[in-house]
């Protein structure tokens, strides 16, 4: 069970006020530690030593180890969202909704895996307990309806998605599936196996949403 620091404002760690953004040495030490070890095994003492800072200062700014990890995830997740938001803007009129989803997953993973530490951090996240994953997700609410709205509307208009499904419903399904996709993956999978699992997930969506499969 996580023991959170009472009266600490974890939400204050997110966004432009994220203290990790203002300390590059601490950011590097944090990425190195959490990419090499599971959350439970990661050492704050090693991070503090490598960042050349005091324990009191770290606890003041981040509250505890979870706060530091949360700050790191904020940076990583926003980096990934920024990347695929730009990708989606170029694919609205692609005419291939499900192909675009598969391509999005592939280019996003390639983008993340270009940095070996991000690759290892991704694997450590797959190994994390459900409790940690659920706690992290509570702090990050991505609006799938806004992010994928234009792409979904285009797919409905072109008939790739049955118009009996509302854009809001499709966005909700995307959120459910992608937010829980880690349950289908393992850190033992190769990158190609990971991509194959996601492709199968998208194909499941495609056959479920396809107008041609209506009974």
C-alpha positions in Angstrom: 0.0 0.0 0.0 1.2 3.5 -0.8 1.6 5.9 2.1 1.0 9.4 0.8 2.4 12.5 2.5 -0.5 14.2 4.3 -1.5 17.6 3.1 1.0 17.5 0.2 -0.3 19.0 -3.0 0.7 16.4 -5.6 -1.3 18.2 -8.3 1.1 21.1 -7.9 3.9 18.9 -9.3 2.2 18.7 -12.7 2.5 21.1 -15.7 4.6 24.2 -16.0 5.2 24.2 -12.2 6.8 20.7 -12.2 10.0 21.2 -10.2 11.8 18.6 -12.2 11.8 20.9 -15.2 13.9 23.4 -13.2 16.6 20.9 -12.1 18.3 19.1 -15.0 20.7 17.2 -12.8 17.8 15.8 -10.7 15.8 15.0 -13.8 18.7 12.9 -15.2 19.3 11.1 -11.9 15.6 10.4 -11.6 15.3 9.0 -15.2 18.4 6.8 -14.7 17.1 5.3 -11.4 13.5 4.6 -12.4 14.5 3.3 -15.8 16.9 0.8 -14.2 14.7 -0.4 -11.3 11.1 -1.0 -10.4 9.4 1.7 -8.4 9.6 -0.3 -5.1 13.3 -1.0 -5.6 14.4 2.5 -6.7 16.5 4.3 -4.2 15.9 7.9 -3.2 19.3 8.0 -1.6 21.0 7.1 -4.9 18.9 9.8 -6.7 19.8 12.4 -4.1 23.5 11.5 -4.2 23.7 11.6 -8.0 21.7 14.8 -8.1 23.9 16.4 -5.5 21.0 17.7 -3.4 19.8 17.3 0.1 17.1 14.8 1.3 15.2 17.7 2.9 15.1 19.6 -0.3 13.8 16.6 -2.3 11.0 15.9 0.3 10.1 19.6 0.4 9.6 19.8 -3.3 8.2 16.4 -4.1 6.7 15.1 -0.8 8.0 11.5 -1.2 9.2 9.0 -3.8 5.8 8.8 -5.4 5.8 12.6 -5.9 9.1 12.4 -7.6 7.9 9.5 -9.8 4.7 11.4 -10.6 6.7 14.4 -11.7 8.8 12.2 -14.0 5.7 10.6 -15.5 4.2 14.1 -16.1 7.2 15.0 -18.3 7.2 11.6 -20.1 3.4 11.5 -20.7 3.2 15.1 -21.9 6.2 14.5 -24.3 4.4 11.5 -25.8 1.0 13.3 -26.0 2.7 16.3 -27.8 4.2 14.0 -30.3 1.1 12.1 -31.2 -1.1 15.2 -31.2 1.1 16.6 -34.0 0.9 13.3 -35.8 -2.9 13.2 -35.6 -3.2 16.7 -37.0 -1.6 15.4 -40.2 -3.8 12.3 -40.5 -7.3 13.7 -40.1 -8.1 13.2 -43.8 -6.1 10.0 -44.3 -9.2 8.0 -45.1 -7.9 5.1 -42.9 -9.0 5.5 -39.3 -7.8 2.1 -38.0 -4.6 2.1 -40.1 -3.9 5.5 -38.6 -4.3 4.2 -35.1 -1.8 1.4 -35.8 0.6 3.8 -37.4 0.2 6.1 -34.4 1.2 3.4 -31.9 4.1 2.3 -34.0 5.6 5.8 -34.5 5.0 6.7 -30.8 6.8 3.6 -29.6 9.6 4.3 -32.1 9.8 7.9 -30.8 9.9 6.7 -27.1 12.3 3.8 -27.8 14.9 6.1 -29.6 16.0 7.0 -26.1 17.1 3.7 -24.4 16.3 5.0 -21.0 12.7 5.7 -22.1 12.5 2.2 -23.5 13.7 0.8 -20.2 11.3 3.1 -18.3 8.4 1.8 -20.4 9.4 -1.7 -19.4 9.6 -0.8 -15.8 6.1 0.6 -16.0 4.8 -2.7 -17.4 6.3 -4.4 -14.4 4.7 -1.9 -11.9 2.0 -3.0 -9.6 -1.6 -2.3 -10.6 -1.9 -0.1 -7.5 0.9 2.1 -8.8 -0.5 2.2 -12.3 -3.9 3.1 -11.0 -2.6 5.9 -8.8 -0.6 7.4 -11.7 -3.7 7.3 -14.0 -5.7 9.3 -11.4 -3.5 12.3 -12.1 -3.6 12.2 -15.9 -6.9 12.6 -17.7 -6.4 12.8 -21.4 -9.4 14.0 -23.3 -9.7 11.4 -26.1 -12.8 13.2 -27.5 -10.8 16.3 -28.0 -7.6 14.6 -29.1 -9.2 12.1 -31.6 -12.4 14.0 -32.3 -11.7 15.2 -35.8 -10.3 11.8 -36.8 -13.3 10.0 -35.4 -15.8 12.4 -37.1 -14.0 11.9 -40.4 -14.1 8.1 -40.0 -17.9 8.3 -39.3 -18.5 10.5 -42.3 -16.6 8.1 -44.5 -18.4 5.1 -43.2 -15.4 3.4 -41.6 -17.2 3.7 -38.3 -20.9 2.9 -38.2 -22.9 6.2 -37.6 -25.0 4.5 -35.0 -22.0 5.1 -32.7 -21.6 8.7 -31.5 -18.1 10.3 -31.5 -18.3 10.5 -27.7 -18.9 6.8 -27.5 -16.0 5.9 -29.8 -13.7 8.3 -27.9 -14.8 6.6 -24.6 -13.9 3.2 -26.1 -10.5 4.4 -27.2 -9.9 5.7 -23.6 -10.9 2.4 -22.1 -8.9 0.3 -24.4 -5.7 2.3 -24.5 -5.8 3.1 -20.8 -5.8 -0.7 -20.1 -3.6 -1.9 -22.9 -0.8 -2.5 -20.4 -2.7 -5.5 -19.2 -2.1 -7.2 -22.5 1.6 -6.4 -22.5 4.7 -7.7 -20.6 8.2 -6.4 -20.2 9.4 -9.8 -21.6 7.8 -8.9 -25.0 10.0 -7.7 -27.8 9.1 -4.4 -29.4 7.5 -6.3 -32.4 5.5 -8.4 -30.0 4.3 -5.3 -28.2 3.2 -3.8 -31.6 1.5 -7.0 -32.6 -0.5 -7.0 -29.4 -1.6 -3.4 -29.9 -2.4 -4.1 -33.6 -4.7 -7.0 -32.5 -6.4 -4.6 -30.0 -7.1 -2.1 -32.8 -8.4 -4.9 -35.1 -10.8 -5.9 -32.4 -12.0 -2.3 -32.3 -12.3 -2.3 -36.1 -14.4 -5.4 -36.4 -16.5 -4.3 -33.5 -17.1 -0.8 -35.0 -17.3 -1.7 -38.7 -20.5 -1.0 -40.5 -20.0 -4.2 -42.5 -20.3 -6.3 -39.4 -23.7 -5.1 -38.3 -26.2 -7.8 -37.8 
